[in-house]
């Protein structure tokens, strides 16, 4: 995570990240705080709200 600015360039004054729950750990939270990232990590065992709005599959073809 420390290399992100080197990879993509300057970050906004208050960068946001939304890691999935695989990153839900104390060391990750401390690192994000140290780096100044505003973060919202999906919590274990609560699933992230990632279902498509239509209740279908992500593989559903786009209408039109």
C-alpha positions in Angstrom: 0.0 0.0 0.0 2.9 2.3 0.6 3.7 2.2 -3.1 0.3 3.2 -4.4 1.2 6.9 -4.8 4.4 5.9 -6.7 2.4 3.7 -9.0 -0.6 6.0 -9.7 0.7 9.4 -8.9 -0.4 12.0 -6.3 -3.4 11.1 -4.2 -6.3 13.4 -3.1 -6.0 15.2 0.2 -8.1 12.6 1.8 -7.9 9.3 -0.1 -10.6 6.6 0.4 -10.1 2.9 0.1 -12.8 0.1 0.4 -10.8 -3.2 0.8 -12.8 -6.4 0.9 -13.0 -8.4 4.1 -9.9 -10.4 3.3 -8.0 -7.3 4.6 -10.0 -7.1 7.8 -7.1 -7.2 10.3 -5.6 -5.0 12.9 -2.3 -4.6 11.0 -4.2 -3.5 7.9 -6.3 -1.0 9.8 -3.2 0.5 11.5 -1.3 0.8 8.2 -4.3 2.6 6.6 -4.5 4.9 9.5 -0.7 5.5 9.4 -0.9 6.3 5.7 -3.8 8.7 6.2 -6.4 6.7 4.1 -10.0 6.9 5.1 -11.1 3.3 5.0 -14.2 1.1 5.3 -13.2 -2.5 5.3 -16.0 -5.1 4.9 -16.2 -6.8 8.3 -15.9 -10.6 8.9 -18.3 -12.4 8.8 -20.7 -9.7 7.4 -20.6 -9.9 3.6 -20.0 -6.8 1.6 -23.0 -5.4 -0.3 -21.9 -6.7 -3.7 -25.0 -8.2 -5.2 -26.2 -6.7 -8.5 -29.2 -4.4 -8.1 -31.4 -6.5 -10.3 -31.0 -9.6 -8.1 -29.4 -11.4 -11.0 -25.9 -12.5 -11.8 -22.9 -10.3 -12.6 -22.8 -12.3 -15.8 -26.2 -11.1 -17.0 -25.9 -9.4 -20.4 -26.5 -5.7 -20.4 -29.9 -4.8 -21.9 -30.0 -2.9 -25.2 
